[in-house]
Each structure stands twice: as C-alpha cells, then as structure tokens.
C-alpha cells in the first residue's frame, strides 16, 4: 500500500503543491486522499495559513522531512461529505484542521484532552499515518480527517482569518491559560512580533493583561503599540530600556525561533515569573541558572494545544474579535512568500487562497 505512487495509493483524486527535496521549492503535485471512513469528515480546503514551521519542514531544517511534502496545518474549509458515524458535523459546515490528524486516544495525555502531548500523535503533514501512508497537509484542494481532529469554525470568524488560529492562535493561547497569564491586571511580555507574537499580544490583551512587546527591531514599536494594541515596547538590544524594566513582568511568551540570549528576559520577570518558550530554535540555547534561583523563576515550554482547548480558543477568538493580521496570497506566489517569511517580511501571516487560486494542471 504505502509503496504505491501518491497518485494511486488512495481512491480519491487530490491536487496540491509539494516540496520534492531540501531546496524547499514547491510545485504542483497530483496525489490522492482516502475514502471517507465512517468517522471521517471530508472537506474542500478554501484557505491555508503558512506557518513558520512549514518553512523549516520543507527545507528539512529539523531533520525529519519526508518527500514529497505537501505542507499546511492551518487549514480551513467547508464540509463536503461525512461518514455514517460522524455526529458533530454535516455537509456545508465551516471547519478547520490544525497540526494533528490522529493520536493514540488511550494514553494519559489523550484521556486528558492533551492529544498534542501524545507520544504517538500524527501530524497533519510529513508523518506516517496509521495505514502506513504519508500525511499531506492543507496546501491542497481537499482533506479527509477523523472528526475528533476537526474544529468547528464559528460563523463570526471569516475562514481566512480562522486558519492561522489553528496553529499560531492555539500555540500562544494554551500557555497563556495554562501558566495563569490569562487574568486582568497581569503584565505579560511577548518576545518576537511575527505570526505567533502578534497573536500572543492580541490574546493577552483580550484576557485583560497589560502587554509589553520585546523585539530586536526598533521599527516594530509603532505597529506593536498602534496596530496591535500593546501597552509598551522594549528594544532588547537597548540595555538602558531593559534595565529600567527589570522585574516588572509576571510572564513572558517567547516566540522567537532563532538562537537568542535568555538572561535579560529572565531578568525582566518578577519573582515566580514564567518565561514560556513556544518558538523552536534549531540549536540549544544557553540557560544561566543563578538568575532562576534568585526569584524562583521558571523557564517552560508549550506546544500547540489539545482539540478541546483549540475549540475553546477559536470560540473565544470569535466572541472577543481576536483575529490575525493576514496577507492573502495566490498559491503560485507560495515560493516568494516562503522567501519573504524567511526574512520576516510579512504582517503577520500569509494565508493561501486555496479555493480561488489552486487549479489542477493536466
């Protein structure tokens, strides 16, 4: 089964864009999807966000790539068919799929609605599915996913805006909630103002926190405060600014996926403050221990969220009008978008208009 060509391994024809090697260059790709099983939801993909991890993955920067690779785990569309035992969705519903399409369902993490921490979870693309075939993501015309891993998109959210919430949104919402940084009056720092960072600012503000953006780019100050609604801005290279803000933050969400120093960030935390890492630098960071001891501080991590919390997040976003700032693009612009993303030249998330621009080529 798994050794067949992607075009013929499943009965249902599908079309998307794939990377074939570590150049990461994407081009049209014919493949196939499985038939809709009794618990499956089939949907037409209308929008797919471009996550920073898509860039890492297509170039095999994390060392686990399987080619050909159809990226995309911020996927939004409309249901076209449901299996006989599907209970939550019907044809025509607005739905989304995030970073996972399966987990073991029986381990402690799964039982506690933390499928994101299941050791056997299966990612939406570039992973081996339970039938032995490779998963293909949302840079494609259709998907077939078990209903447990499908998210309902509220009417109040446009599909294009909903897509990035399924990865970028939940990635920052989950740690804000889990680490208790979701209460009015707290002071939260956000490091890095990209796809994740700008969502962290918006969710923290929606929870009623005071928000300080910490960045290496002075030109981000205006947009942080005037466009995204942050309360203040710290230039991380300016030692005077950092010194003046020492021990003022209850917590920090660090979204930077490049190697960067942590000592000044730990210094910005009050006693018992939490520095939560959600970016994925390729190399280990240096962690000085004495600054942690002096104030009982925590350096922690967080990875996306479970399905229950992802649904909660998207409902919260709809209710509080928390939406990403997006640049909608055509699929044939995707390689240029990847180059721009590598240079952080996007405000703040590319979303591919799959429905209007992905056309099968003969």
JOCOR-V255993 format. One record per residue. N is the residue number from 1. PSI is psi as a letter, one per 20 degrees, with the letter a starting at -180 (999 if undefined). BURIAL is + if it has 24 or more other C-alpha atoms within 12 Angstrom, else -. Layout:
N|PSI|BURIAL + N|PSI|BURIAL
//
This chain:
1|g|- + 2|i|- + 3|i|- + 4|r|- + 5|q|- + 6|h|+ + 7|h|+ + 8|i|- + 9|h|+ + 10|r|+ + 11|h|- + 12|o|- + 13|q|- + 14|q|+ + 15|p|+ + 16|a|+ + 17|p|+ + 18|q|+ + 19|p|+ + 20|i|+ + 21|a|- + 22|i|- + 23|h|- + 24|j|+ + 25|p|+ + 26|q|+ + 27|r|+ + 28|q|+ + 29|p|+ + 30|p|+ + 31|b|+ + 32|q|+ + 33|q|+ + 34|r|+ + 35|q|+ + 36|o|+ + 37|r|- + 38|h|- + 39|j|+ + 40|q|+ + 41|p|+ + 42|p|+ + 43|q|+ + 44|p|+ + 45|p|+ + 46|h|+ + 47|q|+ + 48|p|+ + 49|q|+ + 50|o|+ + 51|q|+ + 52|h|+ + 53|h|+ + 54|g|+ + 55|g|+ + 56|g|+ + 57|g|+ + 58|h|+ + 59|j|+ + 60|k|+ + 61|i|- + 62|j|- + 63|j|- + 64|k|- + 65|q|+ + 66|p|+ + 67|q|+ + 68|q|+ + 69|p|+ + 70|o|+ + 71|a|+ + 72|o|+ + 73|k|+ + 74|m|+ + 75|p|+ + 76|q|+ + 77|b|+ + 78|p|+ + 79|p|+ + 80|h|+ + 81|q|+ + 82|q|+ + 83|r|+ + 84|h|- + 85|j|- + 86|p|+ + 87|h|- + 88|i|- + 89|q|+ + 90|r|+ + 91|p|- + 92|i|- + 93|q|+ + 94|p|+ + 95|r|+ + 96|r|+ + 97|p|+ + 98|c|+ + 99|i|+ + 100|q|+ + 101|i|+ + 102|q|+ + 103|r|+ + 104|h|+ + 105|i|+ + 106|i|- + 107|r|- + 108|g|- + 109|g|- + 110|g|+ + 111|h|- + 112|j|- + 113|k|+ + 114|l|+ + 115|h|+ + 116|h|+ + 117|j|+ + 118|p|+ + 119|i|- + 120|j|+ + 121|q|+ + 122|p|+ + 123|q|+ + 124|h|+ + 125|q|+ + 126|k|+ + 127|r|+ + 128|p|+ + 129|r|+ + 130|h|- + 131|j|- + 132|i|- + 133|r|+ + 134|p|+ + 135|q|+ + 136|p|+ + 137|b|+ + 138|i|+ + 139|l|+ + 140|r|+ + 141|i|+ + 142|q|+ + 143|q|+ + 144|o|+ + 145|q|+ + 146|p|+ + 147|h|+ + 148|h|+ + 149|j|+ + 150|p|+ + 151|p|+ + 152|p|+ + 153|p|+ + 154|q|+ + 155|h|- + 156|i|- + 157|p|+ + 158|q|+ + 159|g|+ + 160|h|+ + 161|h|+ + 162|h|+ + 163|g|+ + 164|i|+ + 165|h|+ + 166|i|+ + 167|f|+ + 168|g|+ + 169|g|+ + 170|h|+ + 171|h|+ + 172|h|+ + 173|g|+ + 174|g|+ + 175|h|+ + 176|g|+ + 177|g|+ + 178|g|+ + 179|j|+ + 180|k|+ + 181|k|+ + 182|k|+ + 183|q|- + 184|q|- + 185|i|- + 186|r|+ + 187|o|+ + 188|p|+ + 189|q|+ + 190|o|+ + 191|p|+ + 192|p|+ + 193|l|+ + 194|b|+ + 195|g|+ + 196|g|+ + 197|g|+ + 198|h|+ + 199|h|+ + 200|g|+ + 201|g|+ + 202|g|+ + 203|g|+ + 204|g|+ + 205|g|+ + 206|h|+ + 207|i|+ + 208|j|- + 209|r|+ + 210|p|+ + 211|p|+ + 212|p|+ + 213|p|+ + 214|o|+ + 215|q|+ + 216|i|- + 217|o|- + 218|h|- + 219|i|- + 220|i|+ + 221|g|+ + 222|g|- + 223|h|+ + 224|g|+ + 225|g|+ + 226|h|- + 227|g|- + 228|i|+ + 229|j|+ + 230|q|+ + 231|h|+ + 232|r|+ + 233|p|+ + 234|p|+ + 235|o|+ + 236|h|+ + 237|i|- + 238|n|- + 239|h|- + 240|g|- + 241|g|- + 242|g|+ + 243|g|- + 244|h|- + 245|j|+ + 246|p|+ + 247|l|+ + 248|i|+ + 249|p|+ + 250|h|+ + 251|r|+ + 252|p|+ + 253|o|+ + 254|o|+ + 255|j|+ + 256|p|+ + 257|j|+ + 258|r|+ + 259|p|- + 260|q|+ + 261|q|- + 262|i|+ + 263|g|+ + 264|h|+ + 265|g|+ + 266|h|+ + 267|h|+ + 268|i|+ + 269|q|+ + 270|r|+ + 271|q|- + 272|j|+ + 273|q|+ + 274|p|+ + 275|o|+ + 276|p|+ + 277|p|+ + 278|i|+ + 279|r|+ + 280|m|+ + 281|q|- + 282|h|- + 283|q|- + 284|q|- + 285|q|- + 286|p|- + 287|o|- + 288|p|- + 289|h|- + 290|g|- + 291|h|+ + 292|h|+ + 293|g|- + 294|m|- + 295|j|- + 296|l|- + 297|r|+ + 298|p|+ + 299|p|+ + 300|r|+ + 301|r|+ + 302|q|+ + 303|o|+ + 304|c|+ + 305|r|+ + 306|r|+ + 307|g|+ + 308|g|+ + 309|h|+ + 310|g|+ + 311|g|+ + 312|g|+ + 313|g|+ + 314|h|+ + 315|g|+ + 316|g|+ + 317|g|+ + 318|g|+ + 319|h|- + 320|j|- + 321|l|- + 322|o|+ + 323|q|+ + 324|q|+ + 325|p|+ + 326|q|+ + 327|o|+ + 328|p|+ + 329|r|+ + 330|q|+ + 331|h|+ + 332|i|+ + 333|i|+ + 334|h|+ + 335|h|+ + 336|g|- + 337|g|+ + 338|g|+ + 339|g|+ + 340|h|- + 341|h|+ + 342|h|- + 343|j|- + 344|k|+ + 345|m|- + 346|q|+ + 347|n|+ + 348|j|+ + 349|p|+ + 350|p|+ + 351|p|+ + 352|p|+ + 353|n|+ + 354|g|+ + 355|h|+ + 356|i|- + 357|i|+ + 358|o|+ + 359|p|- + 360|p|- + 361|q|- + 362|999|-
//
